[in-house]
Amino acid sequence: MKRPTERKYKVLGIYFLILQLFVFLRNHLLGEQILFFYYCDNIALFLAIGFLTRNIQLIKGLISSGLILQVVYLLDLLSIIFFDQELTGTTIYLFDYDTFLLIITLLMHFGTAFVALLFTVQEETRWTALLYALAYLAFLYFTTIAFTPKEMDMNCIFNACDVSWAYFEGFTRWWIVTAFLFLVIPTHLLQMGLQRLVAKVKAIRAVETE
């Protein structure tokens, strides 16, 4: 009989695979399969691999690669809904989608890194997760450079998605380093902190029940 953790990871792996298939269908309906090269459009596939192989550090690295951007995406959406004000202009397009496209798009943003974090929060975050994150950033960088037009600025590699304060001379050349320092490292530390917090809470509860 498989242990609960093994079953959990298998179920999550299948969930992410199914989600990735729906993302492919979404992009097909939009007539833009090139969107696959976005973090949000391919992360489910890599998370599926991580969960099916029970490679916790791979999962942790993938979370660190894009969780902050998903938080920014969420804040922009909430700002539009409650205050009719865009923060970054990254979610306004959602209001032009039909129900199916809207649901899949929301799932690919809020049902990937957030879900992965929720189910791995108590797992130890090791330094090897940083290597996986770096490898994934390299994948995004080189595939974006090789297969996507510069004017699309996918993954904000070419001109920082027009965020003027984030752009600097040589931004594209230093994108991997910049993303690693300002996206990966903070989220990696966050995951370490959350794991320790969960461990402390469980220890306190264990003492209270004795």
N, C-alpha and C positions, 0 to 999 in steps of 0.2 A: 504493500500500500504506500502511495506517495505521501510525503510529508505535506502539510498545509502550505508551506512556503513554496514548494515546487509546483503545486497546483495553482497557487496564486500567480506565480510568474508565468506559467503556461497560459492561463486565462488572459492575463494582461498582454502577453505577446500576441495572442490571437486577436484581441481587441485592437491593438495598434495596427496589425496587418489589415484587418477589415477597414479600419479608418483610412489607411493609406489607399486602399482600393477605391473608397468613396472619394478621396481627394483626386485620384486619377480621373474618375468619372466627372467630378466637378470641373476639372480643367478641360476635359474633353468637351463638355457642354459649353464652356466658355470659349472653346476653340483656341486655347492657349496652354498646350502641354509644356511649353517652355517654362511655365511657372514652377515646375518640379524643382528647379534649381534654387528656389527660395528655401530658406531654413524651414519656414512654416509648412511648406508643401512636401518636404521629404523627411522631416524629423520623425514622423510616425514609423516610417520604414526602419530607420536605424534603432529606434526604441524597441520595435518588435524584435529585431535581432538581439538586442541587449537582454530583453526579458526571456526570450526563448532559449538563450544560451546561459541565462542566469549570470551574466557578466555585470555585476553591480557597479563596478568602476566605470565601465563604458556608459551605463545609464547615467551615472553621476556626472560624467564629463559632458554628455549630451544636454543634460539639464543646465549645467553651468554655461553652455554655449549660447543659450538664448532666453533663459527665464526672465532676465531683466527687460528684454525687448517685449516679451509677452505682457509683462506688468505695464509697460508704457502703452501698449496697444489697449489693454483693459482700461487704463485711466482715460485714454482718449475717447473710448466708446462711452464710458460713464459720464464724461464731461459733456458730450454731445446730447446724451439722453436726458440728463438732469439740468444742464445749464445752457443747452443749445450753443455750446462753444467748443470749437476744436482746439486741442492742445498741440497735436502733431500732424493732423490731417491724414492719419493712417487708417481710419475706420469709416470715414464718411461714405465710401463706396458701398458699404454694406446695405445702406438704405435703398439701393437700387436693385437689390437681389430679390429673387423669388424665395419662397419658403425653403425649398430644398437647398439651394445654393447658400442661403443664410445659415441654415443649421450646420451644414458641412464646414463652412468657413469658420463658424464659431467653435466647432469641435476641434478643428485643426490648430486653432490658436489656444483655446482654453482646455482642451481635452488631451493635451500631449505632455508638455513639460510640467504643468501643474499636477496632472494625474500621476506622472512618474515620480515627482517629488513626494507627493502624499503617500505613495506606497513604498518608498525607499527611505523615508525620513529617519527611521530608526537604524538604518544600516550605516556602517562606518564609511566615512569618506576618506579615501587615501590619496596620496600624492600621485598615484598612477592615473587617477581620474583626470588630472591636468594634462597628462600625455594624450589621453583619448580626446579631450577637448581640443587640444592643439592640432591633432590629426584631423578632426572633423572640421575645424576652421580652415585648414589647408585644403580639404576637399571642397568646401564651399568656395573658397577663393579661386582655386584653379579651374573648377568647372564653370564658375561664373565668368571668369576672364575668357575662357575658351569657347563657351557655347551661348553666351547671351550678349545682346547688343548693349553698347555702352549707354545709350540713351535711356534704357530701362532702369539703370542703376540698381540692379538686383542685389539684395543684401547690403545695400548702401556702400558698395565697394568703390564706386567710381567718384562720387561727389558727396558722400555722407547724407544721401537722401535730401539734399538741399538744406540741411541744417547748418547754417553758416557758422555758428559758434563752434561746431565740432570739426569743421573742415580746416585743413592746413595744407601747405605745400608738400607734395609727396604723399598725400593721404592714402592713395591707392597702394603705393609701394609698401607702406607701413600698416596696412589694414589688419593683417593677422596679429601683429604685435599690439596694435591699439585695441582690437577686440579682446585679445587675451587679457590685457591689463585691466580694462574697464568693464568687461562683461564676465569673463570666466573667473578671474581671481575673486572678485567680491561675492559671486554666487557660490563658489567653492567654499569660501570661509563661512558663508551663511549656512550651507549644508552641514558643515562641521559643527557649527554652533547649535543648529536645530537637533542634530543627533545627540549631542551632549545634554541638551535641555530635556529631550524625551527620555534619555537614560536616567536623569536625575528625578524626573517626575515618576517614572516607574519604580525607582528605588524608594522614594518617599511613600508611594502607595503600598509597596510591599511591606514596609515597616509598619504602616498604619493597620494593615490587615493581620499582622502577627498577634 
